[in-house]
């Protein structure tokens, strides 16, 4: 993998700030948005505190979106029911990461937030 395929550090930081802003401080003991970086992808994960004692102390994990960086452009992907990533059909690749984050926020098809 060439270094050019890794997301720019500034974009990784931008996604992390997006995740922080998306959850109000007073709710962070119940829900969080985390990022996982793997190769050219940044995955946004929703984590929720256990809501029943019999479920144990582990926070649940739900895949929200995957942003992939390739040759200077970002593509957006959503998690299908089977857990596989599918290209998001309503947004062309963009060199502007903010275009993808705005689409995740809008979520007109209910692909990210249900």
C-alpha positions in Angstrom: 0.0 0.0 0.0 1.5 3.3 -1.0 1.4 6.3 1.5 -0.8 8.2 -1.0 -3.6 5.7 -0.2 -3.7 6.6 3.5 -6.1 9.3 4.5 -4.5 12.7 5.2 -4.1 13.3 8.9 -6.1 16.5 8.7 -9.1 14.6 7.3 -8.8 11.9 10.1 -8.9 14.7 12.6 -11.9 16.3 10.9 -13.8 13.0 11.1 -12.9 12.7 14.8 -14.2 16.2 15.5 -17.4 15.4 13.6 -17.9 12.4 15.9 -17.3 14.5 19.0 -19.8 17.2 17.8 -22.5 14.7 16.8 -23.0 13.5 20.4 -23.9 16.1 23.1 -21.6 16.1 26.2 -24.5 15.2 28.5 -25.2 12.0 26.5 -21.6 10.6 26.2 -22.0 8.3 29.2 -24.7 6.5 27.1 -23.6 6.9 23.5 -20.3 7.7 21.7 -19.1 7.8 18.1 -15.7 6.4 17.6 -13.4 6.1 14.5 -11.4 3.2 13.4 -8.7 3.7 10.7 -7.6 0.8 8.6 -5.6 1.4 5.5 -7.4 3.9 3.3 -10.7 3.7 5.3 -12.1 5.6 8.2 -15.0 3.8 9.9 -17.5 5.6 12.1 -18.8 3.3 14.9 -21.7 4.1 17.2 -21.1 2.7 20.7 -23.8 2.4 23.3 -23.6 1.7 27.0 -25.1 -1.6 28.2 -28.7 -1.1 29.1 -29.3 -4.3 31.0 -27.1 -5.9 33.7 -27.4 -9.3 32.2 -25.8 -8.1 28.9 -22.5 -7.5 30.7 -20.3 -4.4 30.9 -19.3 -4.2 27.2 -20.6 -1.3 25.1 -22.4 -2.4 21.9 -21.0 -1.5 18.5 -22.9 -0.5 15.4 -21.2 0.4 12.1 -22.5 3.7 10.9 -20.5 4.7 7.8 -17.2 4.0 6.1 -15.2 6.7 4.3 -12.6 5.5 1.8 -9.8 7.6 0.4 -8.3 6.8 -3.0 -6.3 8.9 -5.3 -7.3 12.2 -3.7 -11.0 11.5 -3.5 -13.4 10.2 -0.8 -16.2 7.6 -1.3 -19.0 6.9 1.1 -20.2 3.4 2.1 -23.0 2.1 4.3 -23.3 -1.1 6.3 -25.8 -3.6 4.9 -27.7 -5.9 7.2 -25.2 -8.7 6.6 -22.4 -6.4 7.9 -20.8 -5.9 4.5 -20.0 -2.4 3.2 -21.9 -1.2 0.2 -21.1 1.9 -1.9 -23.6 4.7 -1.1 -25.4 5.3 -4.4 -26.5 8.9 -3.9 -23.2 10.7 -3.8 -20.3 10.7 -6.2 -16.7 10.5 -5.1 -15.5 13.8 -3.8 -12.2 15.4 -2.9 -14.1 17.2 -0.2 -14.5 15.1 2.9 -17.1 17.6 4.2 -19.5 16.6 1.4 -19.5 13.1 2.7 -20.0 14.1 6.4 -22.9 16.4 5.4 -24.5 13.5 3.5 -24.1 11.3 6.6 -25.8 14.0 8.7 -28.7 14.5 6.2 -29.1 10.7 5.7 -32.0 11.1 3.3 -32.3 7.3 2.7 -31.9 6.2 6.4 -28.7 4.3 5.6 -26.7 5.6 8.5 -28.9 6.6 11.4 -31.8 4.3 10.7 
